[in-house]
Structures are given as C-alpha cells and as structure tokens.
Amino acid sequence: MPSAIGDRLILQAAHESGGTALALSDDEMRLMVYYTAQREGMLISLEATATVAAYHSLLATHFLEPGDETVLFFTGYGLSDMGNYSL
C-alpha cells in the first residue's frame, strides 16, 4: 500500500474491523480492466480495478465466500487510461 497521509489510520481501521489489506500488482489490476469491461460492461480506471482484483484474491483465499454480501466501489472511469489498453 503506498504511503498516504492516513495510511496508519486506514490499516488500523482494517485491523479493528476484522478486515484486511492486500498488495496487488499492476498486472493483476490491468487484467481486471479487461474483466470488468468484458464481463460487466464497465470501463473503470486502473486504480478502481484494485477493488475487483482484491475481491477475486479474497475469494481465492476463502477470506470471502461467493455468497457473502459485498459492495465494490469504483471511483474512477477508464477513459483517461484508454491509451494503455487494446480492448
């Protein structure tokens, strides 16, 4: 996780709530750009795809189960990144 002004507060909140934090590669996030475009019809930004990549990672490790109620927030659109992809 990149260092941010509130990085310790974020990690503390994740710990206290029983949550977790993940480190993801650019390749994992880039793959999710294609996944969300093809599967969900949404073009979201690379940083927003971190949410989708983390979700899939947490499913794979059984931290989350397929029936768990989850909400993913996408706060950026992918138009500014279009030059980096061939969709």
C-alpha positions in Angstrom: 0.0 0.0 0.0 1.5 3.4 -1.0 2.2 5.7 1.9 -0.5 8.2 2.4 -1.4 10.8 5.0 -3.8 8.4 6.7 -2.1 5.1 5.9 -1.7 4.1 9.5 -5.4 5.1 10.2 -6.6 3.0 7.3 -4.6 0.0 8.4 -5.7 0.4 12.0 -9.4 0.6 10.9 -9.0 -2.6 8.7 -7.4 -4.4 11.7 -10.0 -3.2 14.2 -12.9 -4.1 12.0 -11.7 -7.6 11.2 -10.8 -6.6 7.7 -7.6 -7.0 5.7 -5.4 -5.1 3.3 -3.7 -6.5 0.2 -0.9 -5.7 -2.1 -1.7 -6.1 -5.8 0.5 -5.9 -8.9 -0.2 -3.7 -11.8 -0.7 -6.8 -13.9 -3.4 -8.1 -11.6 -5.2 -4.7 -11.8 -4.7 -4.5 -15.6 -6.3 -7.9 -16.0 -9.3 -6.6 -14.1 -9.7 -3.7 -16.6 -10.4 -6.3 -19.3 -12.6 -8.4 -16.9 -14.9 -5.6 -15.9 -15.1 -4.3 -19.5 -15.9 -7.7 -20.9 -17.9 -9.3 -18.1 -19.7 -6.3 -16.6 -19.7 -3.8 -19.5 -17.9 -1.1 -17.4 -14.7 0.7 -18.2 -13.2 1.6 -14.9 -9.8 3.1 -14.1 -6.8 1.0 -13.3 -6.8 2.1 -9.6 -10.5 1.3 -9.4 -9.8 -2.2 -10.6 -7.8 -2.8 -7.5 -11.1 -3.4 -5.8 -12.1 -6.1 -8.3 -8.6 -7.7 -8.1 -8.7 -7.7 -4.3 -12.2 -9.2 -4.3 -11.1 -12.1 -6.5 -8.0 -12.6 -4.4 -10.1 -12.8 -1.2 -12.4 -15.3 -2.8 -9.5 -17.5 -3.8 -8.2 -17.5 -0.2 -11.7 -18.0 1.2 -11.5 -14.8 3.2 -14.7 -14.1 1.4 -17.1 -16.7 0.1 -19.2 -16.4 -3.1 -22.4 -16.0 -1.1 -21.1 -13.2 1.1 -22.7 -9.8 0.6 -20.1 -7.4 -0.7 -20.1 -3.9 -2.2 -17.3 -2.7 -4.5 -16.9 1.0 -5.0 -15.5 2.2 -8.4 -14.4 5.8 -8.0 -12.7 6.3 -11.4 -13.6 5.8 -15.0 -11.2 4.3 -17.5 -11.4 6.8 -20.4 -8.2 8.6 -19.2 -6.4 5.2 -19.4 -7.6 4.2 -22.9 -4.2 4.7 -24.5 -2.8 1.9 -22.3 -5.2 -0.8 -23.5 -6.4 -2.5 -26.6 -9.9 -3.6 -25.7 
